[in-house]
Amino acid sequence: MKKVWLISGCSSGFGRALALEVLAKGYQVAVASRNINDVLDIVKDYPDSSIAVKLDVTKIKEIKEAIAETITRFVQIDVLVNNAGIGYFGAIEESEDEEVRRMFEINFFGLAKMIQEVLPHMRKRKSGHILNIASIGGLRSFPGVGFYNATKYAVDGLSEALYKEVSPLGIKVTIVAPSGFRTDWAGRSAKDSSIKIEDYTDTSGKNMGDIRGYSGNQPGDPVKAAKAMIEVTETEKPPLRLLLGVAALKGARAKLEELKNDFDTWAATSEGADFKKE
């Protein structure tokens, strides 16, 4: 039987590219979006293997209904892709509570609830694969997107724990960590803080300007990213973390070096914090 996918956030970016590639490969797909009209064009060419599903991950009722619709139509869910997410630009001090909390509701709490609601079905079958779309910004932080980084660090931490909990049950987990790709993340999907503090112009301000400036010209190809995600679900031993993009790999390696330097430099202090052995 062909695998059944449930993909959130399919109106644009990774979600749209992934839905199209998965359908082209012959899999069955529940193509989910907050506005179902945004994905009708994706499913029209695949009436037997796809359904359009309305899904706002901040609404538990829609989460439950999307999962139920998928199972009613396709019997099971083999691959859950938590792709729905937004960005937000602003230095930590500039960031507005309402916008930050909204981003956490979508990027983290919505993702977590999707997992909680799908797991009973996967546990029953002792099979499944969960792909959580994080970011290189969930491994390495940047000025001007600190709260966005925090949502993705949270996704990474949750996913690692999840991996250790469900691997013995036959369920796989992969954290997808892209760098800059030609999606809408740095465009209409990300909002700027309305607060501007001059002291952060050369740090947060510069980085935010750089990100906005290369929107639409990022080196990452969403179609190639989609193919890589499909490859991961087709392998017997998928990675816990999948880095996508040259910048993601370079940035992750740089972070490892920074960590090693701090750990080694302060090793004696670290070890000295324990009670002395008798």
C-alpha atoms as a printed R data frame, in Angstrom:
    type eleno elety resid chain resno       x      y       z
1   ATOM     1    CA   MET     A     1   0.000  0.000   0.000
2   ATOM     2    CA   LYS     A     2   1.238  3.487  -0.861
3   ATOM     3    CA   LYS     A     3   2.132  5.663   2.104
4   ATOM     4    CA   VAL     A     4  -0.368  8.268   3.250
5   ATOM     5    CA   TRP     A     5   0.963 11.751   3.992
6   ATOM     6    CA   LEU     A     6  -0.612 14.574   5.993
7   ATOM     7    CA   ILE     A     7   1.198 17.852   5.280
8   ATOM     8    CA   SER     A     8   0.354 21.131   6.994
9   ATOM     9    CA   GLY     A     9   0.974 24.591   5.558
10  ATOM    10    CA   CYS     A    10   0.617 23.624   1.889
11  ATOM    11    CA   SER     A    11  -0.495 26.993   0.511
12  ATOM    12    CA   SER     A    12   3.106 27.965  -0.302
13  ATOM    13    CA   GLY     A    13   6.780 27.234   0.255
14  ATOM    14    CA   PHE     A    14   7.971 23.836   1.428
15  ATOM    15    CA   GLY     A    15   4.447 22.549   2.000
16  ATOM    16    CA   ARG     A    16   3.307 23.235  -1.549
17  ATOM    17    CA   ALA     A    17   6.509 21.908  -3.129
18  ATOM    18    CA   LEU     A    18   6.406 18.792  -0.972
19  ATOM    19    CA   ALA     A    19   2.730 18.057  -1.665
20  ATOM    20    CA   LEU     A    20   3.314 18.270  -5.418
21  ATOM    21    CA   GLU     A    21   6.395 16.049  -5.323
22  ATOM    22    CA   VAL     A    22   4.770 13.461  -3.063
23  ATOM    23    CA   LEU     A    23   1.694 13.265  -5.286
24  ATOM    24    CA   ALA     A    24   3.860 12.984  -8.397
25  ATOM    25    CA   LYS     A    25   5.562  9.968  -6.795
26  ATOM    26    CA   GLY     A    26   2.220  8.234  -6.432
27  ATOM    27    CA   TYR     A    27   1.642  8.593  -2.708
28  ATOM    28    CA   GLN     A    28  -1.670  9.552  -1.120
29  ATOM    29    CA   VAL     A    29  -1.771 12.995   0.448
30  ATOM    30    CA   ALA     A    30  -3.969 15.105   2.685
31  ATOM    31    CA   VAL     A    31  -3.006 18.609   1.536
32  ATOM    32    CA   ALA     A    32  -3.723 20.941   4.453
33  ATOM    33    CA   SER     A    33  -3.967 24.716   4.650
34  ATOM    34    CA   ARG     A    34  -5.687 27.364   6.763
35  ATOM    35    CA   ASN     A    35  -7.524 28.448   3.620
36  ATOM    36    CA   ILE     A    36  -8.619 25.376   1.708
37  ATOM    37    CA   ASN     A    37  -9.051 27.403  -1.498
38  ATOM    38    CA   ASP     A    38  -5.279 27.928  -1.565
39  ATOM    39    CA   VAL     A    39  -4.636 24.231  -2.205
40  ATOM    40    CA   LEU     A    40  -7.492 23.207  -4.489
41  ATOM    41    CA   ASP     A    41  -5.242 23.640  -7.505
42  ATOM    42    CA   ILE     A    42  -2.814 21.086  -6.032
43  ATOM    43    CA   VAL     A    43  -5.388 18.340  -5.597
44  ATOM    44    CA   LYS     A    44  -7.410 18.840  -8.780
45  ATOM    45    CA   ASP     A    45  -5.028 16.731 -10.856
46  ATOM    46    CA   TYR     A    46  -4.983 13.911  -8.298
47  ATOM    47    CA   PRO     A    47  -8.635 13.254  -7.403
48  ATOM    48    CA   ASP     A    48  -8.005  9.628  -6.402
49  ATOM    49    CA   SER     A    49  -4.899 10.157  -4.294
50  ATOM    50    CA   SER     A    50  -5.399 13.511  -2.570
51  ATOM    51    CA   ILE     A    51  -7.814 15.568  -0.524
52  ATOM    52    CA   ALA     A    52  -7.733 19.228   0.442
53  ATOM    53    CA   VAL     A    53  -8.050 19.663   4.198
54  ATOM    54    CA   LYS     A    54  -8.783 22.837   6.158
55  ATOM    55    CA   LEU     A    55  -6.274 23.122   8.980
56  ATOM    56    CA   ASP     A    56  -5.353 25.959  11.309
57  ATOM    57    CA   VAL     A    57  -2.933 24.323  13.749
58  ATOM    58    CA   THR     A    58  -3.914 26.767  16.500
59  ATOM    59    CA   LYS     A    59  -7.448 25.314  16.526
60  ATOM    60    CA   ILE     A    60  -7.781 21.907  18.153
61  ATOM    61    CA   LYS     A    61 -11.125 21.271  16.452
62  ATOM    62    CA   GLU     A    62  -9.555 21.663  13.007
63  ATOM    63    CA   ILE     A    63  -6.601 19.463  13.998
64  ATOM    64    CA   LYS     A    64  -8.914 16.650  15.057
65  ATOM    65    CA   GLU     A    65 -11.091 17.044  11.967
66  ATOM    66    CA   ALA     A    66  -8.107 17.098   9.583
67  ATOM    67    CA   ILE     A    67  -6.735 13.889  11.059
68  ATOM    68    CA   ALA     A    68 -10.164 12.245  11.015
69  ATOM    69    CA   GLU     A    69 -10.771 13.261   7.383
70  ATOM    70    CA   THR     A    70  -7.402 11.833   6.363
71  ATOM    71    CA   ILE     A    71  -8.014  8.506   8.095
72  ATOM    72    CA   THR     A    72 -11.582  8.267   6.808
73  ATOM    73    CA   ARG     A    73 -10.376  8.745   3.232
74  ATOM    74    CA   PHE     A    74  -7.063  6.876   3.304
75  ATOM    75    CA   VAL     A    75  -7.406  4.573   6.369
76  ATOM    76    CA   GLN     A    76  -4.110  5.598   7.981
77  ATOM    77    CA   ILE     A    77  -1.411  8.254   8.302
78  ATOM    78    CA   ASP     A    78   2.109  7.064   7.535
79  ATOM    79    CA   VAL     A    79   3.920 10.406   7.311
80  ATOM    80    CA   LEU     A    80   3.029 13.544   9.233
81  ATOM    81    CA   VAL     A    81   4.817 16.691   8.071
82  ATOM    82    CA   ASN     A    82   4.524 19.617  10.472
83  ATOM    83    CA   ASN     A    83   5.334 22.448   8.100
84  ATOM    84    CA   ALA     A    84   2.939 25.231   9.107
85  ATOM    85    CA   GLY     A    85   4.864 28.184  10.490
86  ATOM    86    CA   ILE     A    86   5.490 31.913  10.379
87  ATOM    87    CA   GLY     A    87   8.389 34.274  10.948
88  ATOM    88    CA   TYR     A    88   8.726 37.465  12.974
89  ATOM    89    CA   PHE     A    89  11.480 40.077  12.820
90  ATOM    90    CA   GLY     A    90  12.602 42.222  15.716
91  ATOM    91    CA   ALA     A    91  15.337 42.474  18.316
92  ATOM    92    CA   ILE     A    92  14.436 40.813  21.628
93  ATOM    93    CA   GLU     A    93  13.740 44.160  23.286
94  ATOM    94    CA   GLU     A    94  11.712 45.353  20.290
95  ATOM    95    CA   SER     A    95   9.501 42.287  20.032
96  ATOM    96    CA   GLU     A    96   5.810 42.558  20.860
97  ATOM    97    CA   ASP     A    97   4.277 40.019  23.237
98  ATOM    98    CA   GLU     A    98   1.150 39.430  21.163
99  ATOM    99    CA   GLU     A    99   3.105 38.679  18.000
100 ATOM   100    CA   VAL     A   100   5.622 36.483  19.804
101 ATOM   101    CA   ARG     A   101   2.891 34.426  21.465
102 ATOM   102    CA   ARG     A   102   1.060 34.043  18.156
103 ATOM   103    CA   MET     A   103   4.240 32.740  16.551
104 ATOM   104    CA   PHE     A   104   4.762 30.241  19.370
105 ATOM   105    CA   GLU     A   105   1.155 29.067  19.017
106 ATOM   106    CA   ILE     A   106   1.716 28.293  15.338
107 ATOM   107    CA   ASN     A   107   5.364 27.216  15.197
108 ATOM   108    CA   PHE     A   108   5.497 25.209  18.408
109 ATOM   109    CA   PHE     A   109   2.236 24.556  20.246
110 ATOM   110    CA   GLY     A   110   0.316 23.808  17.054
111 ATOM   111    CA   LEU     A   111   3.041 21.411  15.943
112 ATOM   112    CA   ALA     A   112   3.060 19.735  19.351
113 ATOM   113    CA   LYS     A   113  -0.708 19.260  19.301
114 ATOM   114    CA   MET     A   114  -0.577 17.750  15.812
115 ATOM   115    CA   ILE     A   115   1.916 15.206  17.112
116 ATOM   116    CA   GLN     A   116  -0.168 14.382  20.175
117 ATOM   117    CA   GLU     A   117  -3.270 13.797  18.066
118 ATOM   118    CA   VAL     A   118  -1.563 11.653  15.411
119 ATOM   119    CA   LEU     A   119   0.493  9.478  17.747
120 ATOM   120    CA   PRO     A   120  -2.365  7.215  18.931
121 ATOM   121    CA   HIS     A   121  -2.940  6.130  15.306
122 ATOM   122    CA   MET     A   122   0.764  5.532  14.686
123 ATOM   123    CA   ARG     A   123   1.224  3.678  17.972
124 ATOM   124    CA   LYS     A   124  -1.676  1.391  17.153
125 ATOM   125    CA   ARG     A   125   0.027  0.392  13.899
126 ATOM   126    CA   LYS     A   126   3.563  0.483  15.378
127 ATOM   127    CA   SER     A   127   4.580  2.476  12.324
128 ATOM   128    CA   GLY     A   128   4.893  6.041  11.078
129 ATOM   129    CA   HIS     A   129   7.279  8.895  10.402
130 ATOM   130    CA   ILE     A   130   7.015 12.438  11.758
131 ATOM   131    CA   LEU     A   131   8.888 15.225   9.961
132 ATOM   132    CA   ASN     A   132   9.080 18.461  11.927
133 ATOM   133    CA   ILE     A   133  10.192 21.457   9.891
134 ATOM   134    CA   ALA     A   134  12.543 23.414  12.116
135 ATOM   135    CA   SER     A   135  15.397 25.589  10.814
136 ATOM   136    CA   ILE     A   136  19.133 26.104  11.008
137 ATOM   137    CA   GLY     A   137  17.791 28.862  13.266
138 ATOM   138    CA   GLY     A   138  16.830 26.085  15.674
139 ATOM   139    CA   LEU     A   139  20.487 25.149  16.052
140 ATOM   140    CA   ARG     A   140  22.153 28.547  15.641
141 ATOM   141    CA   SER     A   141  20.730 31.943  16.609
142 ATOM   142    CA   PHE     A   142  20.841 35.227  14.728
143 ATOM   143    CA   PRO     A   143  20.157 38.855  15.716
144 ATOM   144    CA   GLY     A   144  16.724 40.152  14.823
145 ATOM   145    CA   VAL     A   145  14.979 36.785  14.877
146 ATOM   146    CA   GLY     A   146  15.609 35.701  18.454
147 ATOM   147    CA   PHE     A   147  12.036 34.743  19.246
148 ATOM   148    CA   TYR     A   148  11.744 32.878  15.952
149 ATOM   149    CA   ASN     A   149  14.932 31.053  16.916
150 ATOM   150    CA   ALA     A   150  13.304 30.214  20.249
151 ATOM   151    CA   THR     A   151  10.316 28.567  18.540
152 ATOM   152    CA   LYS     A   152  12.608 26.429  16.421
153 ATOM   153    CA   TYR     A   153  14.897 25.501  19.335
154 ATOM   154    CA   ALA     A   154  11.713 24.369  21.071
155 ATOM   155    CA   VAL     A   155  10.772 22.247  18.047
156 ATOM   156    CA   ASP     A   156  14.253 20.712  18.022
157 ATOM   157    CA   GLY     A   157  14.183 19.910  21.742
158 ATOM   158    CA   LEU     A   158  10.685 18.439  21.609
159 ATOM   159    CA   SER     A   159  11.538 16.362  18.558
160 ATOM   160    CA   GLU     A   160  14.679 14.894  20.101
161 ATOM   161    CA   ALA     A   161  12.740 13.787  23.170
162 ATOM   162    CA   LEU     A   162   9.957 12.447  20.948
163 ATOM   163    CA   TYR     A   163  12.496 10.439  18.969
164 ATOM   164    CA   LYS     A   164  13.689  8.739  22.154
165 ATOM   165    CA   GLU     A   165  10.124  8.010  23.262
166 ATOM   166    CA   VAL     A   166   8.683  6.583  20.056
167 ATOM   167    CA   SER     A   167  11.623  4.902  18.317
168 ATOM   168    CA   PRO     A   168  11.092  1.696  20.327
169 ATOM   169    CA   LEU     A   169   7.470  1.758  19.125
170 ATOM   170    CA   GLY     A   170   8.410  1.658  15.445
171 ATOM   171    CA   ILE     A   171   7.804  5.381  14.832
172 ATOM   172    CA   LYS     A   172  10.495  7.515  13.191
173 ATOM   173    CA   VAL     A   173  11.201 11.206  13.775
174 ATOM   174    CA   THR     A   174  13.216 13.613  11.636
175 ATOM   175    CA   ILE     A   175  13.949 17.277  12.350
176 ATOM   176    CA   VAL     A   176  14.328 19.157   9.064
177 ATOM   177    CA   ALA     A   177  16.647 22.162   9.425
178 ATOM   178    CA   PRO     A   178  16.817 24.318   6.272
179 ATOM   179    CA   SER     A   179  18.829 27.464   5.685
180 ATOM   180    CA   GLY     A   180  17.667 30.090   3.168
181 ATOM   181    CA   PHE     A   181  15.190 28.729   0.595
182 ATOM   182    CA   ARG     A   182  13.013 30.504  -1.942
183 ATOM   183    CA   THR     A   183   9.811 30.334   0.055
184 ATOM   184    CA   ASP     A   184   7.571 33.083   1.443
185 ATOM   185    CA   TRP     A   185   9.169 32.904   4.896
186 ATOM   186    CA   ALA     A   186  11.151 36.119   4.467
187 ATOM   187    CA   GLY     A   187   8.328 37.721   2.491
188 ATOM   188    CA   ARG     A   188   4.649 37.811   3.336
189 ATOM   189    CA   SER     A   189   4.943 35.015   5.922
190 ATOM   190    CA   ALA     A   190   7.068 37.115   8.297
191 ATOM   191    CA   LYS     A   191   6.010 40.265  10.122
192 ATOM   192    CA   ASP     A   192   8.234 43.083  11.382
193 ATOM   193    CA   SER     A   193   7.997 44.489  14.881
194 ATOM   194    CA   SER     A   194   6.506 47.989  14.909
195 ATOM   195    CA   ILE     A   195   9.029 48.994  17.596
196 ATOM   196    CA   LYS     A   196  12.417 50.249  16.453
197 ATOM   197    CA   ILE     A   197  15.328 50.966  18.824
198 ATOM   198    CA   GLU     A   198  18.295 52.723  17.265
199 ATOM   199    CA   ASP     A   199  20.877 50.862  19.374
200 ATOM   200    CA   TYR     A   200  20.058 47.661  17.477
201 ATOM   201    CA   THR     A   201  20.433 49.120  13.988
202 ATOM   202    CA   ASP     A   202  23.859 47.570  13.359
203 ATOM   203    CA   THR     A   203  22.954 44.125  14.719
204 ATOM   204    CA   SER     A   204  19.303 43.152  14.461
205 ATOM   205    CA   GLY     A   205  18.480 45.874  11.974
206 ATOM   206    CA   LYS     A   206  21.258 44.878   9.605
207 ATOM   207    CA   ASN     A   207  20.427 41.172   9.709
208 ATOM   208    CA   MET     A   208  16.709 41.808   9.193
209 ATOM   209    CA   GLY     A   209  17.527 44.023   6.230
210 ATOM   210    CA   ASP     A   210  19.791 41.371   4.740
211 ATOM   211    CA   ILE     A   211  17.093 38.692   5.110
212 ATOM   212    CA   ARG     A   212  14.426 40.861   3.525
213 ATOM   213    CA   GLY     A   213  16.851 41.912   0.812
214 ATOM   214    CA   TYR     A   214  17.546 38.414  -0.463
215 ATOM   215    CA   SER     A   215  13.952 37.200  -0.256
216 ATOM   216    CA   GLY     A   216  13.262 35.507  -3.578
217 ATOM   217    CA   ASN     A   217  16.969 35.047  -4.274
218 ATOM   218    CA   GLN     A   218  17.907 32.536  -1.600
219 ATOM   219    CA   PRO     A   219  20.144 29.688  -2.795
220 ATOM   220    CA   GLY     A   220  17.851 26.929  -1.563
221 ATOM   221    CA   ASP     A   221  15.542 25.167  -4.041
222 ATOM   222    CA   PRO     A   222  12.230 24.086  -2.402
223 ATOM   223    CA   VAL     A   223  11.736 21.296  -4.965
224 ATOM   224    CA   LYS     A   224  15.125 19.785  -4.149
225 ATOM   225    CA   ALA     A   225  14.307 20.115  -0.452
226 ATOM   226    CA   ALA     A   226  11.042 18.267  -1.051
227 ATOM   227    CA   LYS     A   227  12.877 15.463  -2.849
228 ATOM   228    CA   ALA     A   228  15.321 15.194   0.060
229 ATOM   229    CA   MET     A   229  12.459 14.894   2.557
230 ATOM   230    CA   ILE     A   230  10.839 12.164   0.487
231 ATOM   231    CA   GLU     A   231  14.176 10.331   0.332
232 ATOM   232    CA   VAL     A   232  14.392 10.428   4.123
233 ATOM   233    CA   THR     A   233  10.974  8.770   4.473
234 ATOM   234    CA   GLU     A   234  11.970  6.046   2.041
235 ATOM   235    CA   THR     A   235  15.155  5.010   3.837
236 ATOM   236    CA   GLU     A   236  15.268  2.331   6.519
237 ATOM   237    CA   LYS     A   237  17.370  4.411   8.925
238 ATOM   238    CA   PRO     A   238  16.521  8.104   8.510
239 ATOM   239    CA   PRO     A   239  18.526 10.774  10.333
240 ATOM   240    CA   LEU     A   240  17.190 12.479  13.432
241 ATOM   241    CA   ARG     A   241  18.357 15.791  11.938
242 ATOM   242    CA   LEU     A   242  18.357 16.588   8.235
243 ATOM   243    CA   LEU     A   243  20.208 19.778   7.320
244 ATOM   244    CA   LEU     A   244  19.140 21.333   4.020
245 ATOM   245    CA   GLY     A   245  21.319 23.848   2.200
246 ATOM   246    CA   VAL     A   246  25.013 24.690   2.132
247 ATOM   247    CA   ALA     A   247  24.519 27.473   4.681
248 ATOM   248    CA   ALA     A   248  22.708 25.112   7.054
249 ATOM   249    CA   LEU     A   249  25.566 22.607   6.989
250 ATOM   250    CA   LYS     A   250  28.202 25.342   7.320
251 ATOM   251    CA   GLY     A   251  26.319 27.033  10.155
252 ATOM   252    CA   ALA     A   252  25.763 23.801  12.078
253 ATOM   253    CA   ARG     A   253  29.437 22.900  11.826
254 ATOM   254    CA   ALA     A   254  30.413 26.372  13.050
255 ATOM   255    CA   LYS     A   255  28.071 25.947  16.019
256 ATOM   256    CA   LEU     A   256  29.727 22.639  16.876
257 ATOM   257    CA   GLU     A   257  33.114 24.355  16.914
258 ATOM   258    CA   GLU     A   258  31.798 27.144  19.153
259 ATOM   259    CA   LEU     A   259  30.359 24.606  21.575
260 ATOM   260    CA   LYS     A   260  33.547 22.551  21.617
261 ATOM   261    CA   ASN     A   261  35.623 25.643  22.317
262 ATOM   262    CA   ASP     A   262  33.476 26.677  25.274
263 ATOM   263    CA   PHE     A   263  33.261 23.130  26.630
264 ATOM   264    CA   ASP     A   264  36.996 22.510  26.409
265 ATOM   265    CA   THR     A   265  38.015 25.941  27.719
266 ATOM   266    CA   TRP     A   266  35.763 25.675  30.757
267 ATOM   267    CA   ALA     A   267  36.009 21.921  31.321
268 ATOM   268    CA   ALA     A   268  37.790 22.210  34.687
269 ATOM   269    CA   THR     A   269  35.177 24.662  35.970
270 ATOM   270    CA   SER     A   270  32.365 22.428  34.734
271 ATOM   271    CA   GLU     A   271  33.803 19.361  36.419
272 ATOM   272    CA   GLY     A   272  34.505 21.313  39.596
273 ATOM   273    CA   ALA     A   273  30.835 22.101  40.124
274 ATOM   274    CA   ASP     A   274  30.063 18.577  41.398
275 ATOM   275    CA   PHE     A   275  30.406 17.434  45.022
276 ATOM   276    CA   LYS     A   276  33.900 16.134  45.641
277 ATOM   277    CA   LYS     A   277  34.177 12.365  45.704
278 ATOM   278    CA   GLU     A   278  35.259 10.919  49.033
